[in-house]
Amino acid sequence: MAKRVPFVCGNWKMHHGVEATRKQVRALVEGIGRLQGKVEVAVAPVATTLFAACEVARGSPVKIAAQNVHWAEKGAFTGEWSVAHLVELGVTHAICGHSERRALFGDDDTTVPKRVRAALDGGLVPIACVGESLKEREESRTAQVVGRQTEAILEIVKPDEVERLVLAYEPVWAIGTGKNATPTQAQEVHAQIRALLAKRFGAKAELVRLQYGGSVKPDNAAELLREPDVDGALVGGASLEAPSLLAIGEGGMQRA
Ligand code: PGA
């Protein structure tokens, strides 16, 4: 099996303002210590704080991600920002198609791939999110829904760039609920995603990192990241305080 560097990313959603962002990014930079070179660590702060976050993280191993990105280069798109705007700041990653964007802001299998495409074209690492709702799981449609969302994304990825892609499996029922998927549930879906990757990209599927997201905490990270296809975590609530995100990163050390 190819060696994939474990990757944990905090998603700060609409929380920390500039001051708190500076403080928490600084704490990540100062605390990353023994994770350095073994586990990749990123955070996705509120858009208005990205400039400050990049300033504090500059020159350190801590990466800064955007929570969203528009696919156009520029133009009349009030309230949006482009890949170029992010790159200019020093942002290196962009979350695309988070379930909150899908549920509340109209993101779907047409727009999410466009965001991923733009990120890849502009040199950002896309963290593309997929995941089923509670109703879909209860109706035994998890494989179908995750399969459809994943295929829509993979369709626009070229073989020579697939290893830059990060896919995050985030079951909607596990997000912010305190009820994480069990390691077995997570692995089952991650294996399905890996198989879809393999069908399209052959051996290169082994190079793609698959994050799990949904109520990841320091005390469940290690068991989730022990699963063969769980290569990292996308973390909401438990990422807001730097020591907690770093403790989750420790859970990835066993894979490093
Ligand atoms: P949570 O959020 O860790 O608070 O469940 C995960 C996410 O939305 O990425």
Residues whose N, C-alpha, C, O or C-beta is under 5 A from the ligand:
A	BS01	PGA	N11 A174 I175 G176 T177 G213 G214 S215 V216 L234 V235 G236 G237 A238
